[in-house]
Amino acid sequence: MRISILPSAVEDLAAGHQFYEQRETGLGAYFLDSLNADIDSLQIFGGIHAIHFGRYHRLLAKRFPFAVYYTVQHEMVFVRAVLDCRRDPKWIRRHLGESGDAGVKPTTTS
């Protein structure tokens, strides 16, 4: 499967990077490396994760308390959001509802 990371998820990753980098120099880079490895695993495992909020598969990150929310369409994984699991579920639901696809160009990885 191919992976497309939507701009909303790229922004989520940048916010996570900034958060961890402020805690300790280099931790932000480790965060990105870890989450990118988790996202890359969707090439093989995309679609096997449980559905949350009615339509998004949720992959729990291995090293950080984050979840990758994605959908699968025609052998393509669309990463919609990368969110901190410590957030209020109502906030997560709102964030996912606002991260639509209209008018955005996805970033594609192979």
For each residue, the residues with C-beta under 8 A, 3 or more apart:
1: 42 43 44 46 47 72 75 76 77
2: 43 75 76 77 108 109 110
3: 39 40 42 43 46 76 77 79 108 109 110
4: 76 77 78 79 106 107 108 109
5: 9 10 13 39 79 106 107 108 109
6: 9 10 78 79 80 99 101 104 106 107
7: 10 11 104 105 106 107
8: 11 12 80 81 99 104
9: 5 6 12 13 68 79 80 81 82 99
10: 5 6 7 13 14 107
11: 7 8 14 15
12: 8 9 15 16 81 82 83
13: 5 9 10 16 17 32 35 82
14: 10 11 17 18
15: 11 12 18 19
16: 12 13 19 20 28 31 32 35 64 66 82 84
17: 13 14 20 21 28 29 31 32
18: 14 15 21 22 28
19: 15 16 22 23 28
20: 16 17 23 24 27 28 30 31 64
21: 17 18 24 25 26 27 28 29 31
22: 18 19 28
23: 19 20 27
24: 20 21 27
25: 21
26: 21 29 30
27: 20 21 23 24 30 31
28: 16 17 18 19 20 21 22 31 32
29: 17 21 26 32 33
30: 20 26 27 33 34 63
31: 16 17 20 21 27 28 34 35 64
32: 13 16 17 28 29 35 36
33: 29 30 36 37
34: 30 31 37 38 61 62 63 64
35: 13 16 31 32 38 39 61 64 66 68 82
36: 32 33 39 40
37: 33 34 40 41 62
38: 34 35 41 42 59 61 62 68
39: 3 5 35 36 42 59 68 79 82 109
40: 3 36 37 43 109
41: 37 38 44 45 59
42: 1 3 38 39 45 46 59 68 70 77 79
43: 1 2 3 40 46 77 110
44: 1 41
45: 41 42 48 49 59
46: 1 3 42 43 57 70 72 77
47: 1 57 72 77
48: 45 57
49: 45 57 58 59
50: 57 58
51: 54 55 56 57 58
52: 56 57 58 69
53: 56 69 92 93 96
54: 51
55: 51 71
56: 51 52 53 69 70 71 80 81 96
57: 46 47 48 49 50 51 52 69 70 71 72
58: 49 50 51 52 67 68 69
59: 38 39 41 42 45 49 67 68 70
60: 66 67 85
61: 34 35 38 64 65 66 67 68
62: 34 37 38
63: 30 34
64: 16 20 31 34 35 61
65: 61 84 85 86
66: 16 35 60 61 82 83 84 85
67: 58 59 60 61 82 83 85
68: 9 35 38 39 42 58 59 61 79 81 82
69: 52 53 56 57 58 79 80 81 82 83 96
70: 42 46 56 57 59 77 78 79 80
71: 55 56 57 77 78 80
72: 1 46 47 57 75 76 77 78
73: 76 78
74:
75: 1 2 72
76: 1 2 3 4 72 73
77: 1 2 3 4 42 43 46 47 70 71 72
78: 4 6 70 71 72 73 101 106
79: 3 4 5 6 9 39 42 68 69 70 82
80: 6 8 9 56 69 70 71 96 99
81: 8 9 12 56 68 69 95 96 99
82: 9 12 13 16 35 39 66 67 68 69 79
83: 12 66 67 69 87 92 95
84: 16 65 66 87
85: 60 65 66 67
86: 65
87: 83 84 91 92 95
88: 91 92
89: 92 93
90: 93 94
91: 87 88 94 95
92: 53 83 87 88 89 95 96
93: 53 89 90 96 97
94: 90 91 97 98
95: 81 83 87 91 92 98 99
96: 53 56 69 80 81 92 93 99
97: 93 94 100
98: 94 95
99: 6 8 9 80 81 95 96
100: 97 104
101: 6 78 104
102:
103:
104: 6 7 8 100 101
105: 7
106: 4 5 6 7 78
107: 4 5 6 7 10
108: 2 3 4 5
109: 2 3 4 5 39 40
110: 2 3 43
